[in-house]
Amino acid sequence: MRDRLQATPVVGDSSVIDLRAMLHTLWRGRYIILAITTVAVLLGGYYAYAVATPLYRSEVVVMLNSRDQQVVNLDSVVGGLGRDSSVVNTEVEVLRSRDLLGKLVDQQDLISDPEFNGALNPPSALAQAKASVQSLLGMAPPPAGEATENGNQLTRQSVIDALRGAVSVRNVPDSLVFQVTVEAEDPRKATRLADALVEMYIDNQLEVKFEATEQAASWLSERVSELQTELEAAETRAQEFSTGIDLISPADLEGAERQLKDLRDRTADTQLRLDAAQARQAALAAARTPQEQADATRDARLEAMLDDLGQADVATRFELRFDALVQQADQEVARLENQVRVLSGSLSDFEARVQQQNTDLITLQQLTREAEASRLLYEHFLARLKETSAQQGIQQADSRVLSHAVIPVIPSEPRKSRILMLYGVLGLMAGAALVLFREAISDSFRDAQLLEATTGYAVVGEIPRIPPASARVY
């Protein structure tokens, strides 16, 4: 029989989890699980109600103003902010910036507050042990002056870090509204810090705008002074130049140019007449015979005397007439030469005068344009300076408070129900893990099937376990 049982062992698959057996195991250890869960819940209650420090949360609601909400429609130096997400995210970071929180730390003297300055609290046992080890190892602290200076900076930075951890800023989706929240152990302190932070944030916006406006006003004032000096100098140059010349208008200059053209035409015409008179004089001087003389003079009286030149009185009269015509031609040449000389001199003088007047007019116009350009630029910057000065009195912050902080009544931390629930779940898991671990390391057999599966032998019989309370003696 024994040999037959050994030949037919029962084979089990250890990779398959028997969920029913596991549940039976957990049910058998229910009292252990319940006890561990109860202890965990008690520990959580002790932490939530006795150990954990209550924190109170105070909230301020801030809205970001848009550009079209300015009081006046000036082309201001510092305008309002836009509506895009980058501007909103930037303002969130400004609210949580270290510089702004550092100002709040200094204003509220949070360095003297043990809640934010952990150095004011009594040193823990771990810190004391660390200091003892450092002293034993000969790690001396830095010099007193350096240690004090660095310690003050590090303390301030740690306080800012602690305050930064207590401050949270949330942007309401699809809006320009921010929720600024501050947590502190004292509800009044949380309210005071939240209001102070938002007020400092709005004041910082105004300070930035005022500073930018003051810088712009200062620069514009200096620029206006420079432009005023340049304008006065340009006007002085134009005035001095206009008083030192024969001031004419463009219309008068145009009339003078017409007169110059007429004078040139007269000079050219007189020169042509002079050339003709000189040619006639040369022809008369070249004539030798009476016929040539008559042809050169083209005089009808001389031509009529050609036929009677044999007579003595006619020849004498011919010569006298020719001599008179030669003398008349010489006089005409002398008169025309004098006219040409006078006209040429007048033309040169008039041309020089017109050229000078033209140059003076161009120079005067250029000086006048420079003065006018300086005047326009001066007036433009002066108007900008007046606008900037007016802007200083009407600057508005880019944000405004929708609702101020309210002193909280119920602490936001710790959340006792959540802590109790978390500890209960952890206790339940720890108890179940302990029961399963005890079952896994146990070397006993709880039923015949497990014994047969492990040994490969068939079980002949079982003896029930009778509790001592229910046993009877006969």
Contacts in CASP RR format, 6 or more apart in sequence:
PFRMAT RR
TARGET T0000
AUTHOR 0000-0000-0000
METHOD contacts of the structure
MODEL  1
MRDRLQATPVVGDSSVIDLRAMLHTLWRGRYIILAITTVAVLLGGYYAYA
VATPLYRSEVVVMLNSRDQQVVNLDSVVGGLGRDSSVVNTEVEVLRSRDL
LGKLVDQQDLISDPEFNGALNPPSALAQAKASVQSLLGMAPPPAGEATEN
GNQLTRQSVIDALRGAVSVRNVPDSLVFQVTVEAEDPRKATRLADALVEM
YIDNQLEVKFEATEQAASWLSERVSELQTELEAAETRAQEFSTGIDLISP
ADLEGAERQLKDLRDRTADTQLRLDAAQARQAALAAARTPQEQADATRDA
RLEAMLDDLGQADVATRFELRFDALVQQADQEVARLENQVRVLSGSLSDF
EARVQQQNTDLITLQQLTREAEASRLLYEHFLARLKETSAQQGIQQADSR
VLSHAVIPVIPSEPRKSRILMLYGVLGLMAGAALVLFREAISDSFRDAQL
LEATTGYAVVGEIPRIPPASARVY
2 457 0 8 1.000
5 456 0 8 1.000
5 457 0 8 1.000
5 458 0 8 1.000
6 456 0 8 1.000
6 457 0 8 1.000
9 456 0 8 1.000
10 452 0 8 1.000
10 453 0 8 1.000
10 456 0 8 1.000
11 453 0 8 1.000
12 453 0 8 1.000
22 436 0 8 1.000
25 435 0 8 1.000
25 436 0 8 1.000
25 439 0 8 1.000
26 33 0 8 1.000
26 432 0 8 1.000
26 435 0 8 1.000
26 436 0 8 1.000
28 435 0 8 1.000
29 435 0 8 1.000
32 431 0 8 1.000
32 434 0 8 1.000
32 435 0 8 1.000
33 428 0 8 1.000
33 431 0 8 1.000
33 432 0 8 1.000
33 434 0 8 1.000
33 435 0 8 1.000
36 427 0 8 1.000
36 428 0 8 1.000
36 430 0 8 1.000
36 431 0 8 1.000
36 434 0 8 1.000
37 424 0 8 1.000
37 427 0 8 1.000
37 428 0 8 1.000
37 431 0 8 1.000
39 427 0 8 1.000
40 423 0 8 1.000
40 424 0 8 1.000
40 426 0 8 1.000
40 427 0 8 1.000
40 428 0 8 1.000
40 430 0 8 1.000
41 420 0 8 1.000
41 423 0 8 1.000
41 424 0 8 1.000
41 427 0 8 1.000
43 423 0 8 1.000
44 419 0 8 1.000
44 420 0 8 1.000
44 423 0 8 1.000
44 424 0 8 1.000
45 416 0 8 1.000
45 419 0 8 1.000
45 420 0 8 1.000
45 423 0 8 1.000
47 414 0 8 1.000
47 419 0 8 1.000
47 423 0 8 1.000
48 414 0 8 1.000
48 416 0 8 1.000
48 419 0 8 1.000
48 420 0 8 1.000
49 416 0 8 1.000
52 413 0 8 1.000
52 414 0 8 1.000
52 419 0 8 1.000
53 185 0 8 1.000
54 185 0 8 1.000
54 411 0 8 1.000
54 413 0 8 1.000
54 414 0 8 1.000
55 183 0 8 1.000
55 184 0 8 1.000
55 185 0 8 1.000
55 411 0 8 1.000
55 412 0 8 1.000
55 413 0 8 1.000
55 414 0 8 1.000
56 183 0 8 1.000
56 184 0 8 1.000
56 185 0 8 1.000
56 186 0 8 1.000
56 187 0 8 1.000
56 190 0 8 1.000
56 408 0 8 1.000
56 411 0 8 1.000
56 412 0 8 1.000
57 181 0 8 1.000
57 182 0 8 1.000
57 183 0 8 1.000
57 190 0 8 1.000
57 408 0 8 1.000
57 412 0 8 1.000
57 413 0 8 1.000
58 181 0 8 1.000
58 182 0 8 1.000
58 184 0 8 1.000
58 187 0 8 1.000
58 190 0 8 1.000
58 191 0 8 1.000
58 193 0 8 1.000
58 194 0 8 1.000
58 405 0 8 1.000
58 406 0 8 1.000
58 407 0 8 1.000
58 408 0 8 1.000
59 179 0 8 1.000
59 180 0 8 1.000
59 181 0 8 1.000
59 182 0 8 1.000
59 194 0 8 1.000
59 405 0 8 1.000
59 406 0 8 1.000
60 179 0 8 1.000
60 180 0 8 1.000
60 181 0 8 1.000
60 194 0 8 1.000
60 195 0 8 1.000
60 197 0 8 1.000
60 198 0 8 1.000
60 401 0 8 1.000
60 403 0 8 1.000
60 404 0 8 1.000
60 405 0 8 1.000
61 177 0 8 1.000
61 178 0 8 1.000
61 179 0 8 1.000
61 180 0 8 1.000
61 401 0 8 1.000
61 402 0 8 1.000
61 403 0 8 1.000
62 177 0 8 1.000
62 178 0 8 1.000
62 179 0 8 1.000
62 180 0 8 1.000
62 198 0 8 1.000
62 201 0 8 1.000
62 399 0 8 1.000
62 400 0 8 1.000
62 401 0 8 1.000
62 402 0 8 1.000
63 176 0 8 1.000
63 177 0 8 1.000
63 178 0 8 1.000
63 399 0 8 1.000
63 400 0 8 1.000
63 401 0 8 1.000
63 402 0 8 1.000
64 81 0 8 1.000
64 87 0 8 1.000
64 88 0 8 1.000
64 91 0 8 1.000
64 176 0 8 1.000
64 177 0 8 1.000
64 178 0 8 1.000
64 398 0 8 1.000
64 399 0 8 1.000
65 80 0 8 1.000
65 81 0 8 1.000
65 176 0 8 1.000
65 396 0 8 1.000
65 397 0 8 1.000
65 398 0 8 1.000
65 399 0 8 1.000
65 400 0 8 1.000
66 80 0 8 1.000
66 81 0 8 1.000
66 82 0 8 1.000
66 83 0 8 1.000
66 176 0 8 1.000
67 79 0 8 1.000
67 80 0 8 1.000
67 81 0 8 1.000
67 82 0 8 1.000
70 76 0 8 1.000
70 79 0 8 1.000
70 80 0 8 1.000
70 396 0 8 1.000
71 394 0 8 1.000
71 396 0 8 1.000
72 390 0 8 1.000
72 394 0 8 1.000
74 387 0 8 1.000
74 390 0 8 1.000
74 391 0 8 1.000
75 387 0 8 1.000
76 387 0 8 1.000
76 388 0 8 1.000
76 391 0 8 1.000
77 212 0 8 1.000
77 213 0 8 1.000
77 216 0 8 1.000
77 388 0 8 1.000
77 391 0 8 1.000
78 208 0 8 1.000
78 209 0 8 1.000
78 212 0 8 1.000
78 213 0 8 1.000
78 391 0 8 1.000
78 395 0 8 1.000
79 209 0 8 1.000
80 398 0 8 1.000
81 87 0 8 1.000
81 91 0 8 1.000
81 398 0 8 1.000
83 176 0 8 1.000
88 171 0 8 1.000
88 176 0 8 1.000
89 171 0 8 1.000
91 178 0 8 1.000
91 398 0 8 1.000
91 399 0 8 1.000
92 169 0 8 1.000
92 171 0 8 1.000
92 178 0 8 1.000
94 100 0 8 1.000
94 201 0 8 1.000
94 204 0 8 1.000
95 167 0 8 1.000
95 169 0 8 1.000
95 178 0 8 1.000
95 180 0 8 1.000
95 197 0 8 1.000
95 201 0 8 1.000
96 164 0 8 1.000
96 167 0 8 1.000
96 169 0 8 1.000
98 160 0 8 1.000
98 164 0 8 1.000
100 197 0 8 1.000
100 200 0 8 1.000
100 201 0 8 1.000
100 204 0 8 1.000
101 160 0 8 1.000
101 163 0 8 1.000
101 164 0 8 1.000
101 167 0 8 1.000
101 197 0 8 1.000
102 156 0 8 1.000
102 160 0 8 1.000
102 163 0 8 1.000
103 200 0 8 1.000
103 204 0 8 1.000
104 110 0 8 1.000
104 163 0 8 1.000
104 193 0 8 1.000
104 196 0 8 1.000
104 197 0 8 1.000
104 200 0 8 1.000
105 111 0 8 1.000
105 116 0 8 1.000
105 156 0 8 1.000
105 159 0 8 1.000
105 160 0 8 1.000
105 163 0 8 1.000
107 196 0 8 1.000
107 200 0 8 1.000
108 192 0 8 1.000
108 193 0 8 1.000
108 196 0 8 1.000
110 116 0 8 1.000
110 117 0 8 1.000
110 159 0 8 1.000
110 163 0 8 1.000
111 117 0 8 1.000
111 155 0 8 1.000
111 156 0 8 1.000
111 159 0 8 1.000
112 120 0 8 1.000
113 120 0 8 1.000
113 159 0 8 1.000
114 120 0 8 1.000
114 121 0 8 1.000
115 162 0 8 1.000
115 184 0 8 1.000
115 185 0 8 1.000
115 186 0 8 1.000
115 189 0 8 1.000
116 159 0 8 1.000
116 162 0 8 1.000
116 163 0 8 1.000
116 166 0 8 1.000
117 155 0 8 1.000
117 158 0 8 1.000
117 159 0 8 1.000
117 162 0 8 1.000
118 158 0 8 1.000
118 162 0 8 1.000
119 155 0 8 1.000
119 158 0 8 1.000
123 131 0 8 1.000
141 147 0 8 1.000
142 150 0 8 1.000
163 193 0 8 1.000
166 182 0 8 1.000
166 183 0 8 1.000
166 184 0 8 1.000
166 193 0 8 1.000
167 180 0 8 1.000
167 181 0 8 1.000
167 182 0 8 1.000
167 197 0 8 1.000
168 180 0 8 1.000
168 181 0 8 1.000
168 183 0 8 1.000
169 178 0 8 1.000
169 179 0 8 1.000
169 180 0 8 1.000
169 181 0 8 1.000
170 178 0 8 1.000
170 179 0 8 1.000
170 181 0 8 1.000
171 177 0 8 1.000
171 178 0 8 1.000
171 179 0 8 1.000
172 178 0 8 1.000
172 179 0 8 1.000
177 402 0 8 1.000
178 399 0 8 1.000
180 194 0 8 1.000
180 197 0 8 1.000
180 198 0 8 1.000
181 194 0 8 1.000
182 190 0 8 1.000
182 193 0 8 1.000
182 194 0 8 1.000
182 197 0 8 1.000
182 405 0 8 1.000
183 190 0 8 1.000
183 412 0 8 1.000
183 413 0 8 1.000
184 190 0 8 1.000
184 193 0 8 1.000
187 407 0 8 1.000
187 408 0 8 1.000
187 409 0 8 1.000
187 411 0 8 1.000
188 407 0 8 1.000
190 405 0 8 1.000
190 408 0 8 1.000
191 405 0 8 1.000
191 406 0 8 1.000
191 407 0 8 1.000
191 408 0 8 1.000
192 405 0 8 1.000
194 405 0 8 1.000
195 404 0 8 1.000
195 405 0 8 1.000
198 401 0 8 1.000
201 399 0 8 1.000
202 397 0 8 1.000
202 399 0 8 1.000
202 400 0 8 1.000
202 401 0 8 1.000
203 397 0 8 1.000
205 397 0 8 1.000
205 398 0 8 1.000
205 399 0 8 1.000
206 395 0 8 1.000
206 396 0 8 1.000
206 397 0 8 1.000
209 395 0 8 1.000
209 397 0 8 1.000
210 392 0 8 1.000
210 395 0 8 1.000
213 388 0 8 1.000
213 391 0 8 1.000
213 392 0 8 1.000
213 395 0 8 1.000
214 392 0 8 1.000
216 388 0 8 1.000
217 385 0 8 1.000
217 388 0 8 1.000
217 389 0 8 1.000
217 392 0 8 1.000
220 381 0 8 1.000
220 384 0 8 1.000
220 385 0 8 1.000
220 388 0 8 1.000
221 385 0 8 1.000
223 381 0 8 1.000
224 378 0 8 1.000
224 381 0 8 1.000
224 382 0 8 1.000
224 385 0 8 1.000
227 374 0 8 1.000
227 377 0 8 1.000
227 378 0 8 1.000
227 381 0 8 1.000
228 378 0 8 1.000
230 374 0 8 1.000
230 378 0 8 1.000
231 371 0 8 1.000
231 374 0 8 1.000
231 375 0 8 1.000
231 378 0 8 1.000
234 367 0 8 1.000
234 370 0 8 1.000
234 371 0 8 1.000
234 374 0 8 1.000
235 371 0 8 1.000
237 367 0 8 1.000
237 371 0 8 1.000
238 364 0 8 1.000
238 367 0 8 1.000
238 368 0 8 1.000
238 370 0 8 1.000
238 371 0 8 1.000
241 360 0 8 1.000
241 363 0 8 1.000
241 364 0 8 1.000
241 367 0 8 1.000
242 364 0 8 1.000
245 357 0 8 1.000
245 360 0 8 1.000
245 364 0 8 1.000
246 357 0 8 1.000
246 360 0 8 1.000
247 364 0 8 1.000
248 256 0 8 1.000
248 357 0 8 1.000
248 361 0 8 1.000
250 361 0 8 1.000
253 354 0 8 1.000
253 357 0 8 1.000
253 358 0 8 1.000
253 361 0 8 1.000
256 350 0 8 1.000
256 353 0 8 1.000
256 354 0 8 1.000
256 357 0 8 1.000
257 354 0 8 1.000
259 350 0 8 1.000
260 347 0 8 1.000
260 350 0 8 1.000
260 351 0 8 1.000
260 354 0 8 1.000
263 343 0 8 1.000
263 346 0 8 1.000
263 347 0 8 1.000
263 350 0 8 1.000
264 347 0 8 1.000
266 343 0 8 1.000
267 340 0 8 1.000
267 343 0 8 1.000
267 344 0 8 1.000
267 347 0 8 1.000
270 336 0 8 1.000
270 339 0 8 1.000
270 340 0 8 1.000
270 343 0 8 1.000
271 340 0 8 1.000
273 336 0 8 1.000
274 333 0 8 1.000
274 336 0 8 1.000
274 337 0 8 1.000
274 339 0 8 1.000
274 340 0 8 1.000
277 329 0 8 1.000
277 332 0 8 1.000
277 333 0 8 1.000
277 336 0 8 1.000
278 333 0 8 1.000
280 296 0 8 1.000
280 329 0 8 1.000
281 326 0 8 1.000
281 329 0 8 1.000
281 330 0 8 1.000
281 332 0 8 1.000
281 333 0 8 1.000
283 296 0 8 1.000
284 293 0 8 1.000
284 296 0 8 1.000
284 297 0 8 1.000
284 322 0 8 1.000
284 325 0 8 1.000
284 326 0 8 1.000
284 329 0 8 1.000
285 326 0 8 1.000
286 292 0 8 1.000
286 296 0 8 1.000
287 293 0 8 1.000
287 295 0 8 1.000
287 296 0 8 1.000
287 297 0 8 1.000
290 302 0 8 1.000
290 306 0 8 1.000
290 309 0 8 1.000
290 318 0 8 1.000
291 306 0 8 1.000
293 302 0 8 1.000
293 322 0 8 1.000
294 302 0 8 1.000
294 303 0 8 1.000
294 306 0 8 1.000
297 322 0 8 1.000
297 325 0 8 1.000
299 321 0 8 1.000
299 325 0 8 1.000
301 321 0 8 1.000
302 318 0 8 1.000
302 321 0 8 1.000
302 322 0 8 1.000
302 325 0 8 1.000
305 314 0 8 1.000
305 317 0 8 1.000
305 318 0 8 1.000
305 321 0 8 1.000
308 314 0 8 1.000
309 315 0 8 1.000
309 318 0 8 1.000
445 451 0 8 1.000
445 454 0 8 1.000
448 459 0 8 1.000
448 461 0 8 1.000
448 462 0 8 1.000
451 457 0 8 1.000
451 459 0 8 1.000
452 458 0 8 1.000
452 459 0 8 1.000
END
